[in-house]
Amino acid sequence: MSFIKLFSGALGIVVLISCIYLINDSTVTVDSVACDASNNNDIVLYGAVWCPYCEQTRELLASHNVDYCEYDIERSAEGFRQYESLGGGGVPLLMFNDELIRGYNKPEIEWHVQNQ
C-alpha cells in the first residue's frame, strides 16, 4: 500500500471520529439541574460556549458580583425552550429582572446592575 493511500485512510478515520465526537457533544440534553430564576436570582443568561459576546457578558456580570444562572441553549433542552419562548434571535439573551436585553449591550447591562 502506498504512503498516500495509508495517509488518506488514517486521515479519513480521524475526520470520522472527530465528526462523531462533535455531533455527540453538541446535542441538546435534558437538564439534570435546571437553572431556576427565583427571588434570590432573577437574572438568566441564555448563551453558547462558542459565543465571544456571551463570554463578555459573563465577565461583565462577574465584575459586578452579580448572581445569575445560565442556560447553554445548545446543550439544554429547557434552556432552548425558554430561549425560543422569549423570541430567540441570537445570543447572548439576558433576562434581567423581567427586562429582556438582546446581545451584548454593556451600558444597558450596567444600568440594570446599578438600578436593581
C-alpha positions in Angstrom: 0.0 0.0 0.0 1.4 3.4 -0.9 2.1 6.1 1.6 -0.6 8.3 0.1 -3.3 5.6 0.5 -2.2 4.9 4.0 -2.2 8.6 5.0 -5.6 9.2 3.3 -7.1 6.2 5.2 -5.7 7.4 8.5 -6.9 11.0 7.9 -10.4 9.7 7.0 -10.6 7.8 10.3 -9.5 10.9 12.3 -12.1 13.0 10.5 -14.9 10.5 11.1 -14.1 10.2 14.8 -13.9 14.0 15.1 -17.3 14.3 13.4 -18.9 11.7 15.7 -17.5 13.5 18.7 -18.7 16.9 17.6 -22.2 15.6 16.8 -22.5 13.9 20.2 -21.0 16.8 22.1 -23.5 19.4 20.6 -26.8 17.5 21.1 -29.5 19.1 23.3 -29.9 17.2 26.5 -32.4 17.2 29.3 -31.0 19.2 32.3 -30.2 17.3 35.4 -30.4 20.5 37.4 -32.4 23.3 35.8 -31.4 26.9 36.1 -34.0 28.5 38.3 -34.8 32.2 38.4 -36.0 32.7 42.0 -36.5 35.5 44.4 -32.7 35.5 45.0 -31.8 35.2 41.4 -33.9 37.0 38.8 -31.1 37.1 36.1 -30.9 34.4 33.5 -28.3 34.3 30.7 -29.1 32.3 27.5 -25.9 31.7 25.7 -23.5 29.3 24.0 -19.9 28.3 24.8 -18.6 29.4 21.4 -20.0 32.9 21.7 -17.5 35.7 22.5 -20.3 38.2 23.4 -21.7 35.6 25.9 -18.2 35.4 27.5 -18.1 39.3 27.7 -21.5 39.2 29.3 -20.3 36.6 31.8 -17.2 38.7 32.6 -19.2 41.9 33.0 -21.7 40.3 35.4 -18.8 38.7 37.3 -17.0 42.0 37.6 -20.1 43.4 39.3 -20.5 40.3 41.5 -24.0 39.7 40.0 -25.5 36.3 40.8 -27.2 34.8 37.7 -28.0 31.4 36.2 -27.1 30.4 32.7 -28.5 28.1 30.1 -26.4 26.9 27.2 -29.1 26.9 24.6 -27.3 24.2 22.5 -27.0 21.8 25.4 -30.0 22.4 27.5 -33.5 21.4 26.2 -35.2 23.5 28.8 -32.9 26.5 28.2 -33.6 26.3 24.4 -37.3 26.1 25.0 -37.2 29.2 27.2 -35.0 31.0 24.7 -37.4 30.3 21.9 -40.4 31.4 24.0 -38.6 34.8 24.5 -38.2 35.2 20.8 -34.7 33.9 20.4 -32.9 35.9 17.8 -29.3 35.3 18.8 -27.1 35.1 21.9 -26.5 36.4 24.4 -30.0 36.9 25.6 -30.2 38.2 29.1 -33.4 38.2 31.2 -32.7 40.8 33.9 -35.5 41.2 36.5 -38.2 40.7 33.8 -36.4 43.0 31.3 -35.0 41.4 28.2 -31.6 42.5 26.9 -30.6 41.3 23.5 -27.0 41.0 22.6 -24.0 42.3 24.5 -25.1 45.8 25.5 -22.7 46.9 28.1 -24.3 50.3 29.0 -27.7 48.7 29.4 -26.4 45.8 31.4 -24.5 48.1 33.7 -27.6 50.4 34.1 -29.6 47.4 35.2 -26.9 46.2 37.6 -26.7 49.7 39.2 -30.5 50.0 39.5 -31.6 46.6 40.6 
